[in-house]
Amino acid sequence: MFTMLALNTLLLAFPAPRDRDPPDKGPGFLGVTFEGNEFGIRVTEVRTDGPALGAGLKADDIVVKFDGEPIHFESFAAKIIRIRPGTLVPLEVRRGSETLTIKVCIGVRPEDFPYPLPMQEVQPPQEDLLPPQP
């Protein structure tokens, strides 16, 4: 009995080895270029190496909901980046007169893909433009 207890304790003390860089690490990737319009996000191009193509997303589709929530141009790229690769996300899409639900498995951003959000230096507000403090 002592041997069995010691063996169990030994196995619990050492966790299983893990990969150094798991494949689902990093920003999410959909594989589309897009522009905003009054209805949502219009897909302008679907990359051949992206998960959107495999899910059936097409150019000129209009994404109106992302993961069940209405989507806006300003937040679309940020939402994709924040999702862990491997996550299945439903997109509500208008294609012509049809409304479809397309499930896309978010992928890992390829090395050659530029960072989707331009990193711009934010200027602090000017003192004379701030509202008066009560």
Backbone as CSV, one residue per row, in Angstrom:
resi,resn,N_x,N_y,N_z,CA_x,CA_y,CA_z,C_x,C_y,C_z
1,MET,0.820,-1.190,0.000,0.000,0.000,0.000,0.866,1.257,0.000
2,PHE,1.954,1.248,0.731,2.854,2.397,0.768,3.436,2.680,-0.617
3,THR,3.767,1.627,-1.357,4.335,1.796,-2.698,3.321,2.445,-3.623
4,MET,2.074,2.053,-3.551,1.030,2.613,-4.402,0.807,4.086,-4.083
5,LEU,0.791,4.439,-2.823,0.609,5.824,-2.411,1.779,6.691,-2.875
6,ALA,2.984,6.190,-2.750,4.167,6.938,-3.173,4.168,7.129,-4.684
7,LEU,3.762,6.127,-5.434,3.725,6.222,-6.886,2.691,7.249,-7.331
8,ASN,1.509,7.256,-6.728,0.482,8.239,-7.058,0.950,9.650,-6.742
9,THR,1.613,9.841,-5.640,2.124,11.154,-5.261,3.176,11.623,-6.245
10,LEU,4.029,10.728,-6.680,5.069,11.060,-7.638,4.462,11.498,-8.964
11,LEU,3.430,10.802,-9.447,2.802,11.145,-10.713,2.083,12.491,-10.653
12,LEU,1.490,12.825,-9.522,0.795,14.093,-9.387,1.763,15.271,-9.271
13,ALA,2.968,15.016,-8.834,3.925,16.093,-8.631,4.511,16.614,-9.938
14,PHE,4.495,15.812,-10.981,5.080,16.218,-12.255,3.993,16.303,-13.317
15,PRO,3.644,17.500,-13.765,2.604,17.637,-14.789,3.085,17.100,-16.129
16,ALA,2.133,16.813,-16.989,2.453,16.314,-18.326,3.196,17.384,-19.106
17,PRO,4.155,16.977,-19.956,4.871,17.981,-20.760,3.926,18.661,-21.745
18,ARG,4.196,19.930,-22.047,3.357,20.700,-22.965,4.212,21.259,-24.085
19,ASP,3.570,21.544,-25.202,4.275,22.182,-26.306,4.703,23.571,-25.877
20,ARG,5.836,24.020,-26.388,6.300,25.365,-26.049,5.409,26.427,-26.684
21,ASP,5.050,26.266,-27.925,4.167,27.213,-28.615,2.955,26.462,-29.147
22,PRO,1.856,26.424,-28.386,0.680,25.712,-28.866,0.155,26.347,-30.149
23,PRO,-0.448,25.542,-31.036,-0.907,26.080,-32.316,-2.028,27.097,-32.200
24,ASP,-2.708,27.139,-31.075,-3.816,28.080,-30.924,-3.395,29.369,-30.229
25,LYS,-2.099,29.624,-30.169,-1.620,30.840,-29.521,-1.541,31.958,-30.551
26,GLY,-1.833,33.156,-30.134,-1.705,34.304,-31.020,-3.045,34.886,-31.388
27,PRO,-3.026,35.969,-32.160,-4.284,36.622,-32.527,-5.088,35.772,-33.497
28,GLY,-6.407,35.912,-33.418,-7.285,35.192,-34.322,-7.200,35.737,-35.741
29,PHE,-7.627,34.919,-36.689,-7.527,35.258,-38.108,-8.758,34.724,-38.819
30,LEU,-9.419,35.577,-39.595,-10.586,35.177,-40.369,-10.235,34.986,-41.840
31,GLY,-9.337,35.813,-42.361,-8.911,35.665,-43.746,-9.767,36.427,-44.733
32,VAL,-10.207,37.615,-44.354,-11.005,38.442,-45.254,-10.497,39.881,-45.211
33,THR,-10.751,40.613,-46.292,-10.636,42.062,-46.247,-12.076,42.569,-46.301
34,PHE,-12.307,43.746,-45.747,-13.687,44.196,-45.594,-13.765,45.705,-45.559
35,GLU,-14.993,46.183,-45.674,-15.282,47.606,-45.515,-16.633,47.723,-44.831
36,GLY,-16.845,48.835,-44.178,-18.113,49.056,-43.495,-19.138,49.645,-44.438
37,ASN,-20.396,49.329,-44.204,-21.497,50.001,-44.904,-22.650,50.160,-43.927
38,GLU,-23.775,50.676,-44.394,-24.885,50.967,-43.483,-25.542,49.718,-42.899
39,PHE,-25.286,48.546,-43.484,-25.913,47.310,-43.005,-25.010,46.471,-42.108
40,GLY,-23.715,46.682,-42.196,-22.768,45.875,-41.422,-21.391,45.932,-42.042
41,ILE,-20.776,44.780,-42.228,-19.433,44.655,-42.781,-19.524,43.948,-44.125
42,ARG,-19.094,44.615,-45.193,-19.096,43.978,-46.515,-17.733,43.346,-46.755
43,VAL,-17.749,42.050,-47.053,-16.518,41.322,-47.351,-16.098,41.693,-48.764
44,THR,-14.886,42.229,-48.920,-14.408,42.627,-50.246,-13.552,41.546,-50.887
45,GLU,-12.889,40.735,-50.056,-12.046,39.657,-50.573,-11.932,38.562,-49.534
46,VAL,-11.893,37.314,-49.997,-11.699,36.169,-49.114,-10.361,35.537,-49.491
47,ARG,-9.442,35.483,-48.542,-8.116,34.908,-48.810,-8.207,33.407,-48.988
48,THR,-7.371,32.882,-49.876,-7.383,31.442,-50.140,-6.798,30.634,-48.995
49,ASP,-6.018,31.264,-48.112,-5.411,30.546,-46.990,-6.132,30.793,-45.667
50,GLY,-7.327,31.363,-45.718,-8.039,31.700,-44.488,-9.198,30.772,-44.191
51,PRO,-9.623,30.741,-42.945,-10.742,29.891,-42.546,-12.094,30.334,-43.124
52,ALA,-12.216,31.600,-43.511,-13.489,32.093,-44.056,-13.850,31.377,-45.358
53,LEU,-12.855,31.092,-46.187,-13.110,30.404,-47.456,-13.653,29.004,-47.212
54,GLY,-13.046,28.280,-46.291,-13.502,26.929,-45.974,-14.893,26.896,-45.362
55,ALA,-15.278,27.959,-44.697,-16.603,28.034,-44.074,-17.685,28.438,-45.066
56,GLY,-17.270,28.955,-46.240,-18.254,29.330,-47.256,-18.525,30.810,-47.371
57,LEU,-17.752,31.649,-46.694,-17.918,33.091,-46.821,-17.452,33.521,-48.203
58,LYS,-18.149,34.467,-48.811,-17.829,34.918,-50.166,-17.706,36.429,-50.220
59,ALA,-16.995,36.901,-51.252,-16.912,38.346,-51.485,-18.318,38.882,-51.704
60,ASP,-18.584,40.077,-51.230,-19.868,40.780,-51.271,-20.877,40.285,-50.242
61,ASP,-20.530,39.293,-49.424,-21.374,38.940,-48.285,-21.334,40.107,-47.306
62,ILE,-22.426,40.308,-46.600,-22.481,41.363,-45.588,-22.688,40.703,-44.226
63,VAL,-21.699,40.859,-43.364,-21.772,40.309,-42.015,-22.554,41.292,-41.161
64,VAL,-23.683,40.835,-40.607,-24.503,41.712,-39.771,-24.394,41.371,-38.286
65,LYS,-24.051,40.123,-37.974,-23.846,39.728,-36.575,-22.614,38.844,-36.484
66,PHE,-21.855,39.060,-35.437,-20.646,38.290,-35.160,-20.797,37.690,-33.774
67,ASP,-20.858,36.372,-33.706,-21.043,35.669,-32.431,-22.327,36.118,-31.730
68,GLY,-23.390,36.313,-32.526,-24.697,36.655,-31.984,-24.940,38.119,-31.702
69,GLU,-23.932,38.969,-31.893,-24.079,40.394,-31.598,-23.939,41.221,-32.862
70,PRO,-24.716,42.310,-32.980,-24.536,43.200,-34.143,-23.093,43.692,-34.196
71,ILE,-22.569,43.821,-35.391,-21.163,44.184,-35.551,-21.034,45.511,-36.271
72,HIS,-20.001,46.247,-35.930,-19.722,47.540,-36.537,-18.299,47.537,-37.073
73,PHE,-18.071,48.332,-38.078,-16.769,48.394,-38.735,-15.642,48.665,-37.745
74,GLU,-15.863,49.575,-36.821,-14.815,49.990,-35.895,-14.339,48.861,-34.990
75,SER,-15.185,47.884,-34.700,-14.812,46.840,-33.747,-14.613,45.460,-34.371
76,PHE,-14.846,45.316,-35.674,-14.794,44.000,-36.309,-13.410,43.359,-36.203
77,ALA,-12.369,44.045,-36.635,-11.016,43.477,-36.591,-10.584,43.186,-35.154
78,ALA,-10.911,44.069,-34.233,-10.526,43.871,-32.839,-11.182,42.626,-32.251
79,LYS,-12.425,42.374,-32.612,-13.112,41.179,-32.109,-12.456,39.914,-32.639
80,ILE,-12.080,39.917,-33.912,-11.432,38.738,-34.494,-10.097,38.474,-33.806
81,ILE,-9.315,39.512,-33.610,-7.994,39.372,-32.998,-8.092,38.797,-31.592
82,ARG,-9.103,39.186,-30.848,-9.230,38.761,-29.447,-9.718,37.323,-29.281
83,ILE,-10.216,36.716,-30.347,-10.739,35.355,-30.232,-9.603,34.355,-30.409
84,ARG,-9.569,33.393,-29.542,-8.529,32.362,-29.585,-8.706,31.493,-30.824
85,PRO,-7.642,31.271,-31.575,-7.727,30.380,-32.737,-8.263,29.012,-32.332
86,GLY,-9.103,28.457,-33.194,-9.753,27.189,-32.913,-11.177,27.353,-32.408
87,THR,-11.581,28.577,-32.106,-12.929,28.851,-31.616,-13.897,28.914,-32.786
88,LEU,-15.027,28.251,-32.654,-16.070,28.266,-33.679,-16.997,29.449,-33.415
89,VAL,-17.113,30.343,-34.404,-17.888,31.570,-34.240,-18.971,31.628,-35.322
90,PRO,-20.244,31.821,-34.921,-21.299,31.981,-35.928,-21.345,33.416,-36.454
91,LEU,-21.461,33.537,-37.765,-21.630,34.832,-38.416,-22.993,34.853,-39.076
92,GLU,-23.768,35.896,-38.816,-25.019,36.077,-39.551,-24.688,36.931,-40.762
93,VAL,-24.977,36.388,-41.934,-24.534,36.988,-43.182,-25.718,37.194,-44.115
94,ARG,-25.740,38.358,-44.770,-26.710,38.606,-45.843,-25.999,38.347,-47.168
95,ARG,-26.597,37.494,-47.958,-26.089,37.201,-49.297,-27.260,37.405,-50.249
96,GLY,-27.231,38.542,-50.930,-28.381,38.889,-51.766,-29.589,39.117,-50.879
97,SER,-30.675,38.380,-51.142,-31.882,38.518,-50.323,-31.941,37.476,-49.201
98,GLU,-30.954,36.591,-49.130,-30.926,35.543,-48.108,-30.181,35.991,-46.864
99,THR,-30.569,35.444,-45.721,-29.815,35.602,-44.488,-29.348,34.215,-44.075
100,LEU,-28.029,34.071,-43.932,-27.420,32.781,-43.615,-26.676,32.859,-42.292
101,THR,-26.518,31.730,-41.646,-25.632,31.623,-40.502,-24.474,30.744,-40.931
102,ILE,-23.290,31.321,-40.929,-22.074,30.604,-41.324,-21.194,30.474,-40.097
103,LYS,-20.807,29.238,-39.793,-19.931,28.996,-38.644,-18.497,28.900,-39.135
104,VAL,-17.653,29.765,-38.577,-16.247,29.836,-38.972,-15.376,29.456,-37.784
105,CYS,-14.411,28.591,-38.029,-13.424,28.247,-37.003,-12.269,29.236,-37.158
106,ILE,-12.111,30.122,-36.194,-11.086,31.161,-36.252,-9.709,30.502,-36.351
107,GLY,-8.886,31.007,-37.268,-7.572,30.426,-37.505,-6.450,31.215,-36.850
108,VAL,-5.239,30.719,-37.067,-4.038,31.378,-36.571,-3.549,32.320,-37.658
109,ARG,-3.224,33.545,-37.278,-2.768,34.541,-38.248,-1.445,34.099,-38.847
110,PRO,-1.353,34.057,-40.195,-0.091,33.679,-40.843,1.001,34.718,-40.584
111,GLU,2.239,34.271,-40.670,3.384,35.152,-40.427,3.428,36.314,-41.412
112,ASP,3.014,36.080,-42.672,3.117,37.121,-43.694,1.953,38.110,-43.670
113,PHE,0.977,37.893,-42.795,-0.182,38.765,-42.730,0.146,39.976,-41.872
114,PRO,-0.021,41.182,-42.404,0.293,42.365,-41.596,-0.668,42.483,-40.424
115,TYR,-0.195,43.090,-39.371,-1.060,43.289,-38.210,-2.272,44.082,-38.669
116,PRO,-3.476,43.603,-38.415,-4.668,44.207,-39.001,-5.042,45.593,-38.514
117,LEU,-4.592,45.983,-37.357,-4.938,47.317,-36.871,-3.696,48.192,-36.891
118,PRO,-3.734,49.309,-37.597,-2.547,50.171,-37.597,-2.282,50.695,-36.196
119,MET,-1.051,50.573,-35.795,-0.673,51.048,-34.472,-0.270,52.510,-34.607
120,GLN,-1.145,53.388,-34.172,-0.894,54.816,-34.284,-0.709,55.388,-32.890
121,GLU,0.154,56.353,-32.806,0.375,57.007,-31.525,-0.824,57.907,-31.238
122,VAL,-1.389,57.756,-30.068,-2.560,58.545,-29.687,-2.076,59.833,-29.041
123,GLN,-2.564,60.933,-29.549,-2.206,62.243,-29.008,-3.115,62.560,-27.827
124,PRO,-2.575,63.078,-26.740,-3.431,63.458,-25.613,-4.310,64.641,-26.005
125,PRO,-5.487,64.752,-25.395,-6.370,65.876,-25.730,-5.740,67.199,-25.311
126,GLN,-6.035,68.207,-26.080,-5.533,69.542,-25.754,-6.319,70.109,-24.571
127,GLU,-5.635,70.829,-23.721,-6.238,71.359,-22.506,-7.458,72.242,-22.798
128,ASP,-7.380,73.056,-23.854,-8.479,73.976,-24.116,-9.714,73.304,-24.712
129,LEU,-9.591,72.030,-25.114,-10.730,71.291,-25.681,-11.444,70.429,-24.662
130,LEU,-10.876,70.298,-23.467,-11.502,69.476,-22.427,-12.684,70.220,-21.821
131,PRO,-13.746,69.486,-21.449,-14.893,70.152,-20.814,-14.510,70.656,-19.429
132,PRO,-15.154,71.723,-18.966,-14.826,72.269,-17.642,-15.172,71.268,-16.559
133,GLN,-14.336,71.226,-15.533,-14.538,70.316,-14.398,-15.468,70.983,-13.394
134,PRO,-16.445,70.250,-12.849,-17.385,70.852,-11.865,-16.739,71.103,-10.537
